[in-house]
Amino acid sequence: MVTTIQISEQLQGILANRKMYAKETYEEIIWDLIEDTMELNEETKREIAEARAEIKAGKVHTLEEVKKELGIDV
């Protein structure tokens, strides 16, 4: 079901400033805001824990190491 909501001009301006591209809808912006406040699912929590463990174990590469490995001279 589609519905219309009433918002102030001030809120409309704030939402418009949050657009990442011209044709992004206000609904997309609102969903992005809601997503930012939602609880992480168990898979994401597990992946974050694994990443933290890898960092703690020293399984990381510096940007310079990656550039060297890829042959990027920037």
PyMOL Python script that loads the backbone (N, CA, C, O; Angstrom):
from pymol import cmd

cmd.read_pdbstr("""\
ATOM      1  N   MET A   1       0.836  -1.174   0.000  1.00  0.00           N
ATOM      2  CA  MET A   1       0.000   0.000   0.000  1.00  0.00           C
ATOM      3  C   MET A   1       0.887   1.245   0.000  1.00  0.00           C
ATOM      4  O   MET A   1       1.808   1.351   0.810  1.00  0.00           O
ATOM      5  N   VAL A   2       0.625   2.143  -0.863  1.00  0.00           N
ATOM      6  CA  VAL A   2       1.361   3.397  -0.932  1.00  0.00           C
ATOM      7  C   VAL A   2       0.565   4.454  -0.189  1.00  0.00           C
ATOM      8  O   VAL A   2      -0.662   4.501  -0.275  1.00  0.00           O
ATOM      9  N   THR A   3       1.275   5.300   0.542  1.00  0.00           N
ATOM     10  CA  THR A   3       0.603   6.353   1.292  1.00  0.00           C
ATOM     11  C   THR A   3       1.402   7.643   1.149  1.00  0.00           C
ATOM     12  O   THR A   3       2.558   7.628   0.728  1.00  0.00           O
ATOM     13  N   THR A   4       0.792   8.721   1.495  1.00  0.00           N
ATOM     14  CA  THR A   4       1.447  10.023   1.471  1.00  0.00           C
ATOM     15  C   THR A   4       1.624  10.495   2.898  1.00  0.00           C
ATOM     16  O   THR A   4       0.735  10.315   3.730  1.00  0.00           O
ATOM     17  N   ILE A   5       2.770  11.101   3.189  1.00  0.00           N
ATOM     18  CA  ILE A   5       2.981  11.673   4.516  1.00  0.00           C
ATOM     19  C   ILE A   5       3.249  13.157   4.371  1.00  0.00           C
ATOM     20  O   ILE A   5       3.709  13.621   3.328  1.00  0.00           O
ATOM     21  N   GLN A   6       2.960  13.884   5.412  1.00  0.00           N
ATOM     22  CA  GLN A   6       3.183  15.322   5.396  1.00  0.00           C
ATOM     23  C   GLN A   6       4.418  15.620   6.234  1.00  0.00           C
ATOM     24  O   GLN A   6       4.523  15.182   7.379  1.00  0.00           O
ATOM     25  N   ILE A   7       5.352  16.369   5.654  1.00  0.00           N
ATOM     26  CA  ILE A   7       6.561  16.766   6.373  1.00  0.00           C
ATOM     27  C   ILE A   7       6.758  18.262   6.197  1.00  0.00           C
ATOM     28  O   ILE A   7       6.234  18.869   5.263  1.00  0.00           O
ATOM     29  N   SER A   8       7.516  18.841   7.100  1.00  0.00           N
ATOM     30  CA  SER A   8       7.765  20.282   7.019  1.00  0.00           C
ATOM     31  C   SER A   8       8.758  20.576   5.893  1.00  0.00           C
ATOM     32  O   SER A   8       9.472  19.687   5.429  1.00  0.00           O
ATOM     33  N   GLU A   9       8.789  21.813   5.471  1.00  0.00           N
ATOM     34  CA  GLU A   9       9.747  22.234   4.452  1.00  0.00           C
ATOM     35  C   GLU A   9      11.171  22.064   4.964  1.00  0.00           C
ATOM     36  O   GLU A   9      12.080  21.734   4.203  1.00  0.00           O
ATOM     37  N   GLN A  10      11.357  22.295   6.267  1.00  0.00           N
ATOM     38  CA  GLN A  10      12.685  22.135   6.856  1.00  0.00           C
ATOM     39  C   GLN A  10      13.158  20.680   6.727  1.00  0.00           C
ATOM     40  O   GLN A  10      14.296  20.434   6.326  1.00  0.00           O
ATOM     41  N   LEU A  11      12.293  19.719   7.066  1.00  0.00           N
ATOM     42  CA  LEU A  11      12.653  18.311   6.952  1.00  0.00           C
ATOM     43  C   LEU A  11      12.871  17.927   5.494  1.00  0.00           C
ATOM     44  O   LEU A  11      13.784  17.162   5.186  1.00  0.00           O
ATOM     45  N   GLN A  12      12.055  18.441   4.612  1.00  0.00           N
ATOM     46  CA  GLN A  12      12.227  18.144   3.196  1.00  0.00           C
ATOM     47  C   GLN A  12      13.597  18.638   2.721  1.00  0.00           C
ATOM     48  O   GLN A  12      14.266  17.965   1.937  1.00  0.00           O
ATOM     49  N   GLY A  13      14.001  19.796   3.194  1.00  0.00           N
ATOM     50  CA  GLY A  13      15.317  20.321   2.833  1.00  0.00           C
ATOM     51  C   GLY A  13      16.441  19.448   3.355  1.00  0.00           C
ATOM     52  O   GLY A  13      17.429  19.206   2.661  1.00  0.00           O
ATOM     53  N   ILE A  14      16.285  18.977   4.587  1.00  0.00           N
ATOM     54  CA  ILE A  14      17.306  18.101   5.169  1.00  0.00           C
ATOM     55  C   ILE A  14      17.392  16.795   4.379  1.00  0.00           C
ATOM     56  O   ILE A  14      18.486  16.328   4.062  1.00  0.00           O
ATOM     57  N   LEU A  15      16.239  16.209   4.064  1.00  0.00           N
ATOM     58  CA  LEU A  15      16.232  14.972   3.276  1.00  0.00           C
ATOM     59  C   LEU A  15      16.837  15.198   1.887  1.00  0.00           C
ATOM     60  O   LEU A  15      17.582  14.356   1.385  1.00  0.00           O
ATOM     61  N   ALA A  16      16.518  16.324   1.281  1.00  0.00           N
ATOM     62  CA  ALA A  16      17.058  16.633  -0.045  1.00  0.00           C
ATOM     63  C   ALA A  16      18.576  16.737   0.002  1.00  0.00           C
ATOM     64  O   ALA A  16      19.257  16.317  -0.934  1.00  0.00           O
ATOM     65  N   ASN A  17      19.112  17.295   1.088  1.00  0.00           N
ATOM     66  CA  ASN A  17      20.568  17.413   1.227  1.00  0.00           C
ATOM     67  C   ASN A  17      21.248  16.073   1.433  1.00  0.00           C
ATOM     68  O   ASN A  17      22.453  15.955   1.212  1.00  0.00           O
ATOM     69  N   ARG A  18      20.502  15.061   1.852  1.00  0.00           N
ATOM     70  CA  ARG A  18      21.064  13.729   2.081  1.00  0.00           C
ATOM     71  C   ARG A  18      21.091  12.885   0.809  1.00  0.00           C
ATOM     72  O   ARG A  18      21.648  11.788   0.813  1.00  0.00           O
ATOM     73  N   LYS A  19      20.507  13.370  -0.262  1.00  0.00           N
ATOM     74  CA  LYS A  19      20.481  12.599  -1.500  1.00  0.00           C
ATOM     75  C   LYS A  19      21.899  12.373  -2.003  1.00  0.00           C
ATOM     76  O   LYS A  19      22.714  13.294  -2.059  1.00  0.00           O
ATOM     77  N   MET A  20      22.174  11.121  -2.369  1.00  0.00           N
ATOM     78  CA  MET A  20      23.487  10.786  -2.911  1.00  0.00           C
ATOM     79  C   MET A  20      23.505  10.944  -4.428  1.00  0.00           C
ATOM     80  O   MET A  20      24.569  11.083  -5.030  1.00  0.00           O
ATOM     81  N   TYR A  21      22.345  10.922  -5.031  1.00  0.00           N
ATOM     82  CA  TYR A  21      22.217  11.160  -6.471  1.00  0.00           C
ATOM     83  C   TYR A  21      20.862  11.810  -6.728  1.00  0.00           C
ATOM     84  O   TYR A  21      19.941  11.691  -5.921  1.00  0.00           O
ATOM     85  N   ALA A  22      20.755  12.489  -7.847  1.00  0.00           N
ATOM     86  CA  ALA A  22      19.605  13.350  -8.111  1.00  0.00           C
ATOM     87  C   ALA A  22      18.259  12.627  -8.060  1.00  0.00           C
ATOM     88  O   ALA A  22      17.287  13.181  -7.548  1.00  0.00           O
ATOM     89  N   LYS A  23      18.186  11.411  -8.576  1.00  0.00           N
ATOM     90  CA  LYS A  23      16.906  10.710  -8.656  1.00  0.00           C
ATOM     91  C   LYS A  23      16.617   9.828  -7.448  1.00  0.00           C
ATOM     92  O   LYS A  23      15.658   9.056  -7.467  1.00  0.00           O
ATOM     93  N   GLU A  24      17.427   9.928  -6.399  1.00  0.00           N
ATOM     94  CA  GLU A  24      17.164   9.158  -5.188  1.00  0.00           C
ATOM     95  C   GLU A  24      15.865   9.644  -4.564  1.00  0.00           C
ATOM     96  O   GLU A  24      15.644  10.848  -4.433  1.00  0.00           O
ATOM     97  N   THR A  25      15.011   8.710  -4.183  1.00  0.00           N
ATOM     98  CA  THR A  25      13.714   9.091  -3.611  1.00  0.00           C
ATOM     99  C   THR A  25      13.843   9.335  -2.115  1.00  0.00           C
ATOM    100  O   THR A  25      14.789   8.878  -1.473  1.00  0.00           O
ATOM    101  N   TYR A  26      12.882  10.058  -1.578  1.00  0.00           N
ATOM    102  CA  TYR A  26      12.863  10.275  -0.135  1.00  0.00           C
ATOM    103  C   TYR A  26      12.675   8.943   0.595  1.00  0.00           C
ATOM    104  O   TYR A  26      13.201   8.762   1.693  1.00  0.00           O
ATOM    105  N   GLU A  27      11.936   8.019   0.001  1.00  0.00           N
ATOM    106  CA  GLU A  27      11.773   6.708   0.625  1.00  0.00           C
ATOM    107  C   GLU A  27      13.121   6.008   0.768  1.00  0.00           C
ATOM    108  O   GLU A  27      13.409   5.422   1.811  1.00  0.00           O
ATOM    109  N   GLU A  28      13.939   6.066  -0.264  1.00  0.00           N
ATOM    110  CA  GLU A  28      15.267   5.449  -0.184  1.00  0.00           C
ATOM    111  C   GLU A  28      16.106   6.091   0.920  1.00  0.00           C
ATOM    112  O   GLU A  28      16.816   5.397   1.648  1.00  0.00           O
ATOM    113  N   ILE A  29      16.023   7.390   1.038  1.00  0.00           N
ATOM    114  CA  ILE A  29      16.766   8.098   2.080  1.00  0.00           C
ATOM    115  C   ILE A  29      16.281   7.667   3.464  1.00  0.00           C
ATOM    116  O   ILE A  29      17.087   7.415   4.360  1.00  0.00           O
ATOM    117  N   ILE A  30      14.975   7.584   3.632  1.00  0.00           N
ATOM    118  CA  ILE A  30      14.404   7.185   4.920  1.00  0.00           C
ATOM    119  C   ILE A  30      14.804   5.750   5.262  1.00  0.00           C
ATOM    120  O   ILE A  30      15.152   5.464   6.407  1.00  0.00           O
ATOM    121  N   TRP A  31      14.759   4.842   4.277  1.00  0.00           N
ATOM    122  CA  TRP A  31      15.178   3.462   4.530  1.00  0.00           C
ATOM    123  C   TRP A  31      16.652   3.414   4.960  1.00  0.00           C
ATOM    124  O   TRP A  31      17.010   2.659   5.864  1.00  0.00           O
ATOM    125  N   ASP A  32      17.491   4.206   4.322  1.00  0.00           N
ATOM    126  CA  ASP A  32      18.909   4.251   4.707  1.00  0.00           C
ATOM    127  C   ASP A  32      19.058   4.711   6.151  1.00  0.00           C
ATOM    128  O   ASP A  32      19.870   4.161   6.895  1.00  0.00           O
ATOM    129  N   LEU A  33      18.283   5.712   6.553  1.00  0.00           N
ATOM    130  CA  LEU A  33      18.335   6.200   7.924  1.00  0.00           C
ATOM    131  C   LEU A  33      17.856   5.134   8.910  1.00  0.00           C
ATOM    132  O   LEU A  33      18.443   4.966   9.978  1.00  0.00           O
ATOM    133  N   ILE A  34      16.806   4.427   8.556  1.00  0.00           N
ATOM    134  CA  ILE A  34      16.289   3.361   9.418  1.00  0.00           C
ATOM    135  C   ILE A  34      17.313   2.241   9.538  1.00  0.00           C
ATOM    136  O   ILE A  34      17.549   1.716  10.626  1.00  0.00           O
ATOM    137  N   GLU A  35      17.913   1.885   8.424  1.00  0.00           N
ATOM    138  CA  GLU A  35      18.905   0.809   8.423  1.00  0.00           C
ATOM    139  C   GLU A  35      20.067   1.126   9.364  1.00  0.00           C
ATOM    140  O   GLU A  35      20.603   0.235  10.023  1.00  0.00           O
ATOM    141  N   ASP A  36      20.449   2.399   9.420  1.00  0.00           N
ATOM    142  CA  ASP A  36      21.547   2.810  10.286  1.00  0.00           C
ATOM    143  C   ASP A  36      21.250   2.578  11.764  1.00  0.00           C
ATOM    144  O   ASP A  36      22.176   2.485  12.570  1.00  0.00           O
ATOM    145  N   THR A  37      19.986   2.483  12.128  1.00  0.00           N
ATOM    146  CA  THR A  37      19.633   2.320  13.539  1.00  0.00           C
ATOM    147  C   THR A  37      19.186   0.899  13.872  1.00  0.00           C
ATOM    148  O   THR A  37      18.872   0.606  15.026  1.00  0.00           O
ATOM    149  N   MET A  38      19.155   0.023  12.885  1.00  0.00           N
ATOM    150  CA  MET A  38      18.692  -1.343  13.112  1.00  0.00           C
ATOM    151  C   MET A  38      19.791  -2.192  13.744  1.00  0.00           C
ATOM    152  O   MET A  38      20.980  -1.913  13.585  1.00  0.00           O
ATOM    153  N   GLU A  39      19.385  -3.204  14.443  1.00  0.00           N
ATOM    154  CA  GLU A  39      20.302  -4.151  15.066  1.00  0.00           C
ATOM    155  C   GLU A  39      21.003  -4.967  13.974  1.00  0.00           C
ATOM    156  O   GLU A  39      20.387  -5.352  12.980  1.00  0.00           O
ATOM    157  N   LEU A  40      22.287  -5.222  14.175  1.00  0.00           N
ATOM    158  CA  LEU A  40      23.024  -6.046  13.227  1.00  0.00           C
ATOM    159  C   LEU A  40      22.548  -7.490  13.337  1.00  0.00           C
ATOM    160  O   LEU A  40      22.225  -7.959  14.428  1.00  0.00           O
ATOM    161  N   ASN A  41      22.502  -8.197  12.202  1.00  0.00           N
ATOM    162  CA  ASN A  41      22.099  -9.599  12.267  1.00  0.00           C
ATOM    163  C   ASN A  41      23.271 -10.444  12.774  1.00  0.00           C
ATOM    164  O   ASN A  41      24.406  -9.971  12.832  1.00  0.00           O
ATOM    165  N   GLU A  42      22.994 -11.675  13.134  1.00  0.00           N
ATOM    166  CA  GLU A  42      24.005 -12.542  13.754  1.00  0.00           C
ATOM    167  C   GLU A  42      25.188 -12.808  12.822  1.00  0.00           C
ATOM    168  O   GLU A  42      26.328 -12.882  13.281  1.00  0.00           O
ATOM    169  N   GLU A  43      24.933 -12.953  11.529  1.00  0.00           N
ATOM    170  CA  GLU A  43      26.021 -13.190  10.575  1.00  0.00           C
ATOM    171  C   GLU A  43      26.983 -12.006  10.547  1.00  0.00           C
ATOM    172  O   GLU A  43      28.200 -12.187  10.547  1.00  0.00           O
ATOM    173  N   THR A  44      26.436 -10.809  10.522  1.00  0.00           N
ATOM    174  CA  THR A  44      27.279  -9.609  10.504  1.00  0.00           C
ATOM    175  C   THR A  44      28.066  -9.494  11.795  1.00  0.00           C
ATOM    176  O   THR A  44      29.250  -9.156  11.768  1.00  0.00           O
ATOM    177  N   LYS A  45      27.429  -9.768  12.924  1.00  0.00           N
ATOM    178  CA  LYS A  45      28.141  -9.732  14.199  1.00  0.00           C
ATOM    179  C   LYS A  45      29.296 -10.726  14.208  1.00  0.00           C
ATOM    180  O   LYS A  45      30.381 -10.410  14.695  1.00  0.00           O
ATOM    181  N   ARG A  46      29.072 -11.925  13.672  1.00  0.00           N
ATOM    182  CA  ARG A  46      30.114 -12.950  13.609  1.00  0.00           C
ATOM    183  C   ARG A  46      31.263 -12.500  12.706  1.00  0.00           C
ATOM    184  O   ARG A  46      32.432 -12.679  13.048  1.00  0.00           O
ATOM    185  N   GLU A  47      30.929 -11.916  11.551  1.00  0.00           N
ATOM    186  CA  GLU A  47      31.959 -11.443  10.630  1.00  0.00           C
ATOM    187  C   GLU A  47      32.800 -10.327  11.254  1.00  0.00           C
ATOM    188  O   GLU A  47      34.013 -10.276  11.052  1.00  0.00           O
ATOM    189  N   ILE A  48      32.166  -9.450  12.000  1.00  0.00           N
ATOM    190  CA  ILE A  48      32.901  -8.374  12.677  1.00  0.00           C
ATOM    191  C   ILE A  48      33.840  -8.971  13.724  1.00  0.00           C
ATOM    192  O   ILE A  48      34.991  -8.550  13.839  1.00  0.00           O
ATOM    193  N   ALA A  49      33.353  -9.945  14.484  1.00  0.00           N
ATOM    194  CA  ALA A  49      34.190 -10.594  15.501  1.00  0.00           C
ATOM    195  C   ALA A  49      35.384 -11.289  14.853  1.00  0.00           C
ATOM    196  O   ALA A  49      36.498 -11.225  15.374  1.00  0.00           O
ATOM    197  N   GLU A  50      35.155 -11.953  13.717  1.00  0.00           N
ATOM    198  CA  GLU A  50      36.250 -12.619  13.007  1.00  0.00           C
ATOM    199  C   GLU A  50      37.276 -11.603  12.510  1.00  0.00           C
ATOM    200  O   GLU A  50      38.481 -11.834  12.612  1.00  0.00           O
ATOM    201  N   ALA A  51      36.804 -10.488  11.978  1.00  0.00           N
ATOM    202  CA  ALA A  51      37.708  -9.456  11.480  1.00  0.00           C
ATOM    203  C   ALA A  51      38.537  -8.870  12.617  1.00  0.00           C
ATOM    204  O   ALA A  51      39.735  -8.636  12.462  1.00  0.00           O
ATOM    205  N   ARG A  52      37.899  -8.636  13.754  1.00  0.00           N
ATOM    206  CA  ARG A  52      38.637  -8.113  14.910  1.00  0.00           C
ATOM    207  C   ARG A  52      39.699  -9.097  15.374  1.00  0.00           C
ATOM    208  O   ARG A  52      40.805  -8.697  15.738  1.00  0.00           O
ATOM    209  N   ALA A  53      39.365 -10.387  15.361  1.00  0.00           N
ATOM    210  CA  ALA A  53      40.335 -11.413  15.759  1.00  0.00           C
ATOM    211  C   ALA A  53      41.515 -11.444  14.794  1.00  0.00           C
ATOM    212  O   ALA A  53      42.661 -11.586  15.221  1.00  0.00           O
ATOM    213  N   GLU A  54      41.244 -11.314  13.495  1.00  0.00           N
ATOM    214  CA  GLU A  54      42.320 -11.286  12.501  1.00  0.00           C
ATOM    215  C   GLU A  54      43.224 -10.084  12.704  1.00  0.00           C
ATOM    216  O   GLU A  54      44.445 -10.196  12.591  1.00  0.00           O
ATOM    217  N   ILE A  55      42.638  -8.942  13.001  1.00  0.00           N
ATOM    218  CA  ILE A  55      43.428  -7.731  13.247  1.00  0.00           C
ATOM    219  C   ILE A  55      44.294  -7.929  14.487  1.00  0.00           C
ATOM    220  O   ILE A  55      45.480  -7.601  14.484  1.00  0.00           O
ATOM    221  N   LYS A  56      43.695  -8.464  15.544  1.00  0.00           N
ATOM    222  CA  LYS A  56      44.428  -8.696  16.789  1.00  0.00           C
ATOM    223  C   LYS A  56      45.577  -9.685  16.575  1.00  0.00           C
ATOM    224  O   LYS A  56      46.631  -9.562  17.199  1.00  0.00           O
ATOM    225  N   ALA A  57      45.366 -10.666  15.688  1.00  0.00           N
ATOM    226  CA  ALA A  57      46.391 -11.672  15.391  1.00  0.00           C
ATOM    227  C   ALA A  57      47.443 -11.149  14.422  1.00  0.00           C
ATOM    228  O   ALA A  57      48.396 -11.857  14.097  1.00  0.00           O
ATOM    229  N   GLY A  58      47.276  -9.921  13.962  1.00  0.00           N
ATOM    230  CA  GLY A  58      48.256  -9.328  13.055  1.00  0.00           C
ATOM    231  C   GLY A  58      48.081  -9.712  11.599  1.00  0.00           C
ATOM    232  O   GLY A  58      48.979  -9.487  10.787  1.00  0.00           O
ATOM    233  N   LYS A  59      46.945 -10.286  11.259  1.00  0.00           N
ATOM    234  CA  LYS A  59      46.688 -10.686   9.873  1.00  0.00           C
ATOM    235  C   LYS A  59      46.162  -9.492   9.080  1.00  0.00           C
ATOM    236  O   LYS A  59      45.032  -9.496   8.593  1.00  0.00           O
ATOM    237  N   VAL A  60      47.002  -8.482   8.965  1.00  0.00           N
ATOM    238  CA  VAL A  60      46.621  -7.257   8.256  1.00  0.00           C
ATOM    239  C   VAL A  60      47.736  -6.874   7.292  1.00  0.00           C
ATOM    240  O   VAL A  60      48.869  -7.336   7.422  1.00  0.00           O
ATOM    241  N   HIS A  61      47.409  -6.037   6.338  1.00  0.00           N
ATOM    242  CA  HIS A  61      48.372  -5.517   5.377  1.00  0.00           C
ATOM    243  C   HIS A  61      48.238  -4.007   5.338  1.00  0.00           C
ATOM    244  O   HIS A  61      47.129  -3.472   5.327  1.00  0.00           O
ATOM    245  N   THR A  62      49.354  -3.332   5.318  1.00  0.00           N
ATOM    246  CA  THR A  62      49.302  -1.880   5.209  1.00  0.00           C
ATOM    247  C   THR A  62      48.960  -1.500   3.771  1.00  0.00           C
ATOM    248  O   THR A  62      49.087  -2.311   2.854  1.00  0.00           O
ATOM    249  N   LEU A  63      48.533  -0.275   3.594  1.00  0.00           N
ATOM    250  CA  LEU A  63      48.236   0.222   2.256  1.00  0.00           C
ATOM    251  C   LEU A  63      49.484   0.147   1.383  1.00  0.00           C
ATOM    252  O   LEU A  63      49.401  -0.211   0.208  1.00  0.00           O
ATOM    253  N   GLU A  64      50.626   0.479   1.949  1.00  0.00           N
ATOM    254  CA  GLU A  64      51.880   0.420   1.197  1.00  0.00           C
ATOM    255  C   GLU A  64      52.184  -0.998   0.738  1.00  0.00           C
ATOM    256  O   GLU A  64      52.639  -1.194  -0.388  1.00  0.00           O
ATOM    257  N   GLU A  65      51.939  -2.000   1.599  1.00  0.00           N
ATOM    258  CA  GLU A  65      52.166  -3.396   1.217  1.00  0.00           C
ATOM    259  C   GLU A  65      51.256  -3.812   0.060  1.00  0.00           C
ATOM    260  O   GLU A  65      51.692  -4.486  -0.873  1.00  0.00           O
ATOM    261  N   VAL A  66      50.014  -3.413   0.130  1.00  0.00           N
ATOM    262  CA  VAL A  66      49.056  -3.765  -0.929  1.00  0.00           C
ATOM    263  C   VAL A  66      49.446  -3.095  -2.237  1.00  0.00           C
ATOM    264  O   VAL A  66      49.401  -3.721  -3.296  1.00  0.00           O
ATOM    265  N   LYS A  67      49.831  -1.814  -2.167  1.00  0.00           N
ATOM    266  CA  LYS A  67      50.271  -1.108  -3.385  1.00  0.00           C
ATOM    267  C   LYS A  67      51.462  -1.809  -4.010  1.00  0.00           C
ATOM    268  O   LYS A  67      51.519  -1.979  -5.227  1.00  0.00           O
ATOM    269  N   LYS A  68      52.415  -2.217  -3.179  1.00  0.00           N
ATOM    270  CA  LYS A  68      53.626  -2.885  -3.679  1.00  0.00           C
ATOM    271  C   LYS A  68      53.254  -4.215  -4.330  1.00  0.00           C
ATOM    272  O   LYS A  68      53.749  -4.541  -5.409  1.00  0.00           O
ATOM    273  N   GLU A  69      52.382  -4.984  -3.672  1.00  0.00           N
ATOM    274  CA  GLU A  69      51.962  -6.269  -4.191  1.00  0.00           C
ATOM    275  C   GLU A  69      51.234  -6.133  -5.530  1.00  0.00           C
ATOM    276  O   GLU A  69      51.389  -6.966  -6.422  1.00  0.00           O
ATOM    277  N   LEU A  70      50.439  -5.067  -5.653  1.00  0.00           N
ATOM    278  CA  LEU A  70      49.682  -4.846  -6.888  1.00  0.00           C
ATOM    279  C   LEU A  70      50.475  -4.078  -7.935  1.00  0.00           C
ATOM    280  O   LEU A  70      50.023  -3.914  -9.068  1.00  0.00           O
ATOM    281  N   GLY A  71      51.655  -3.609  -7.555  1.00  0.00           N
ATOM    282  CA  GLY A  71      52.471  -2.841  -8.494  1.00  0.00           C
ATOM    283  C   GLY A  71      51.921  -1.460  -8.767  1.00  0.00           C
ATOM    284  O   GLY A  71      52.046  -0.943  -9.877  1.00  0.00           O
ATOM    285  N   ILE A  72      51.318  -0.866  -7.766  1.00  0.00           N
ATOM    286  CA  ILE A  72      50.722   0.468  -7.917  1.00  0.00           C
ATOM    287  C   ILE A  72      51.687   1.492  -7.332  1.00  0.00           C
ATOM    288  O   ILE A  72      52.046   1.421  -6.156  1.00  0.00           O
ATOM    289  N   ASP A  73      52.094   2.428  -8.148  1.00  0.00           N
ATOM    290  CA  ASP A  73      52.958   3.516  -7.687  1.00  0.00           C
ATOM    291  C   ASP A  73      52.171   4.810  -7.734  1.00  0.00           C
ATOM    292  O   ASP A  73      52.127   5.476  -8.768  1.00  0.00           O
ATOM    293  N   VAL A  74      51.562   5.161  -6.645  1.00  0.00           N
ATOM    294  CA  VAL A  74      50.758   6.379  -6.610  1.00  0.00           C
ATOM    295  C   VAL A  74      51.425   7.394  -5.717  1.00  0.00           C
ATOM    296  O   VAL A  74      50.910   8.499  -5.546  1.00  0.00           O
TER     297      VAL A  74
END
""", "prot")
cmd.dss("prot")
cmd.show_as("cartoon", "prot")
cmd.util.cbc("prot")
cmd.orient("prot")
